Amino acid sequence: MSARLLRLDVENFRSLRDVSIPLGDLTVLVGPNGVGKTNVLEVFRFLADIIRTDLQPALESRGGFDEVAFWGGEKPPSSLKIGLTATWTTNATVSAPDNYELTIRRRALDGERRHQGRYIVFRQEKFVFKRTRGRGRRITVSGQQATVTDTQGEKKTRQSNIGINKLSSGLSTLPRLARTEGGAEVTSVARRLSSLRVFDVDVNAARRPSRYFPTNNALAPDARNLADFLFELRQDDDVWSRLLADARSVLPQLEDVEFTMAVGSTDEITVMLRERGLRRPTPLADASYGTVRLLGLLALLYDPNPAALTCVEEIDHGLHPQALELLVERLREASARSQFLVATHSPALADRLRPDELVICERDESGASHIPALTREQIEEIVEESEDLPLGELWFSGVLGGGIER
């Protein structure tokens, strides 16, 4: 069984009042603006930030609990919850998966009516891992205490004192546990979550020359180091020939992608596009919006060291519809190495998907997102009844839903 994230469960995170989203190798969120697609991706950005900076800084950078929690309803929620189901550790299977659950609770201070908005926040976490025999191991974190319960043979419960701060995440602290207490399993989960990437090309940043760092082979989440990353990909003849062939198939005027380096204190690399009919190459800074986005997405899809899960915001933005067929094909190929969660509102892209890859997103009058709005079985039934009309056409016509109101 390959390591995969199987499901995301969320309560009270932004517009995600109560959702349970199945995740495959390629999952595409389809819906109009404002229905919650970006909030699903933000959940993963939030989890990755917890690993990198810890829980309290991740909350504070977003304005605190009240800015992150569900805004709908008559009163603010007192808690939010994020749950993951995966097969990330050695003994996990689809029928006996890993589970991680983070609950963040808000409690008002005395006299909140007189001091509006004053509250304290505390967290609880649960990890469940399958072991070689028995039901497995459960680790519960509450306050400054971690409790490890083994159910391999005779049930054993013990407490571990490893200096947990009451607002620190177990994801950042529990890897210090001994292997016999689940440290290796937590490390595996934390490592995968820390590699999560929410990718959205910042075209203005990606156009600029980037400094050459031969030891840094990671593409920035906004592709600001696109020139450097493409130059590194150029060193692999097979990868580069395939990437260049893909770019040429979408950009018929493109003949080659070249590089110039300003040697000196900065060692900056500039991407130059050799185009048919022009006597001089075009700097990437002068290329079209869609060209820069296409090169950024191709760089992502040919990344030799992908994240465990890569989220892509509005993947179709700025691209010609003819590019979408190639994009979906490359996404499926790349998803053998990294799961992809993609957001779009393009019927043309949805036309090229299978029912098991499509997740319809809606939002009701209370502000709550409904994701998925239809099960895969319901989508398959509708497709069959329509005599196999493309999914994008069915969605855009309203047959699959995906509007603002249910």
Secondary structure, DSSP 8 states (H G I E B T S, - for coil): ----EEEEEEEEETTEEEEEEE--SEEEEE--TTSSHHHHHHHHHHHHHHHHH-HHHHHHTTT-HHHHB---SSS--SEEEEEEEE--STT--SSS-EEEEEEEEEEE-TTTTTSTT-EEEEEEEEEEE--SSSS-EEEEEETTEEEEEE-SSS-EEEEE-S---TTS-HHHHGGGS-GGGTHHHHHHHHHHHHT-EEE---HHHHHS-EE--TT-----TT-TTHHHHHHHHTTSHHHHHHHHHHHHHH-TTEEEEEEEEETTTT-EEEEEEEETT-SS-EEGGGS-HHHHHHHHHHHHHT-SS--SEEEESSTTTT--THHHHHHHHHHHHHTTTSEEEEEE--HHHHTT--GGGEEE-EE-TTS-EESSSS-HHHHHHHHHHTTS--HHHHHHTTTT--SS--
